[in-house]
Amino acid sequence: MNKELRTILSVENIRLKAYHGWYAEERKIGGYYTLSVHMSSAVPDSEDYNGLASTVNYELIYHRVLEVMKQEHKLIEHCAKAIFDHLKALAPANEWKITLKKENPPMKHVGVTQFTIEG
């Protein structure tokens, strides 16, 4: 009897400087962003994880994130959706969850804003 396992692959706390923001000055001086990626899938319980064929290479995830973060985005929602779309293309049948945090947004007493997209 073959059973399936639910698996979750996470790449967490990717911290990058990027040039996003609604205001031109934000896009000019840049800021720090932290991103976490979670990919879940169902696999047969017989999976032995002895090669990359049964998973997504962490390095590919990282490079796709870098590719999108190098582009200028006015909203973190737009940036997170672009990252989501790039990663979903790696494994369309899997569920993806992207959380993007913007450190020190231009508001007093706010340390982080965050947007999460999954599907």
C-alpha positions as CSV (number, residue, x, y, z in Angstrom):
1,M,0.0,0.0,0.0
2,N,1.6,3.3,-1.2
3,K,1.0,6.2,1.1
4,E,1.9,9.8,0.4
5,L,3.8,12.1,2.6
6,R,3.3,15.9,2.8
7,T,6.7,17.6,2.6
8,I,7.7,21.2,3.1
9,L,11.0,22.6,1.8
10,S,11.9,26.0,3.3
11,V,14.6,28.6,2.4
12,E,14.3,31.2,5.1
13,N,15.6,34.6,6.0
14,I,17.2,35.5,2.6
15,R,18.3,39.1,3.4
16,L,19.0,41.5,0.6
17,K,19.3,45.1,-0.2
18,A,17.0,46.2,-2.9
19,Y,15.5,49.3,-4.4
20,H,11.8,49.0,-4.0
21,G,9.2,51.5,-2.6
22,W,6.3,53.7,-3.4
23,Y,8.4,56.8,-3.0
24,A,11.2,57.7,-5.4
25,E,13.6,58.3,-2.5
26,E,13.0,54.7,-1.3
27,R,13.9,53.4,-4.7
28,K,17.0,55.6,-4.9
29,I,18.6,54.8,-1.5
30,G,17.3,51.3,-1.2
31,G,16.5,49.3,1.9
32,Y,16.7,45.8,3.4
33,Y,14.3,43.0,2.7
34,T,14.0,39.5,4.2
35,L,12.3,36.8,2.3
36,S,11.3,33.3,3.2
37,V,10.1,30.6,0.7
38,H,8.2,27.4,1.5
39,M,7.3,24.8,-1.0
40,S,5.0,21.9,-0.1
41,S,4.3,18.8,-2.1
42,A,3.0,15.3,-1.8
43,V,5.4,12.5,-2.4
44,P,5.2,8.7,-2.2
45,D,6.4,7.4,1.2
46,S,8.9,5.3,-0.7
47,E,10.8,8.5,-1.7
48,D,14.4,8.2,-0.6
49,Y,15.6,11.7,-1.5
50,N,18.8,10.6,-3.0
51,G,18.9,13.2,-5.8
52,L,17.5,16.5,-7.0
53,A,14.9,14.8,-9.2
54,S,12.5,14.6,-6.2
55,T,12.9,18.2,-5.0
56,V,13.8,21.7,-6.1
57,N,17.4,22.8,-5.8
58,Y,17.8,25.5,-3.1
59,E,20.3,27.2,-5.4
60,L,17.6,27.7,-8.1
61,I,15.2,29.1,-5.6
62,Y,17.9,31.6,-4.4
63,H,18.9,32.7,-7.9
64,R,15.3,33.2,-9.0
65,V,14.7,35.4,-5.8
66,L,17.8,37.4,-6.6
67,E,16.7,37.9,-10.2
68,V,13.4,39.4,-9.2
69,M,14.8,41.4,-6.3
70,K,17.2,43.2,-8.7
71,Q,14.2,44.6,-10.5
72,E,12.6,47.8,-9.2
73,H,9.1,47.4,-7.6
74,K,7.0,50.1,-6.1
75,L,5.0,47.7,-3.8
76,I,6.2,44.7,-1.9
77,E,3.0,43.0,-3.0
78,H,4.0,43.3,-6.6
79,C,7.5,42.1,-5.9
80,A,6.3,39.1,-3.9
81,K,3.9,38.1,-6.7
82,A,6.7,38.3,-9.2
83,I,8.9,36.0,-7.0
84,F,5.9,33.7,-6.6
85,D,5.4,33.5,-10.3
86,H,9.1,32.7,-11.0
87,L,9.2,30.0,-8.3
88,K,5.9,28.5,-9.2
89,A,7.3,27.9,-12.7
90,L,10.0,25.6,-11.1
91,A,7.4,23.2,-9.8
92,P,3.8,24.2,-10.8
93,A,2.1,21.2,-9.1
94,N,3.5,22.2,-5.7
95,E,2.1,24.8,-3.3
96,W,4.4,27.8,-2.7
97,K,4.3,30.4,0.1
98,I,6.4,33.5,-0.2
99,T,6.8,36.0,2.7
100,L,8.5,39.3,2.0
101,K,9.4,41.7,4.8
102,K,10.5,45.3,4.3
103,E,12.7,46.5,7.1
104,N,12.3,50.1,8.4
105,P,9.6,51.4,6.1
106,P,9.2,55.2,6.0
107,M,6.8,55.4,8.9
108,K,7.6,56.3,12.5
109,H,7.5,53.4,15.0
110,V,7.1,50.7,12.3
111,G,10.0,48.2,12.2
112,V,8.8,45.9,9.4
113,T,6.0,45.6,6.9
114,Q,5.2,42.1,5.5
115,F,3.3,40.5,2.7
116,T,2.6,36.8,2.2
117,I,1.3,35.1,-0.9
118,E,0.6,31.4,-1.3
119,G,-1.0,28.9,-3.6
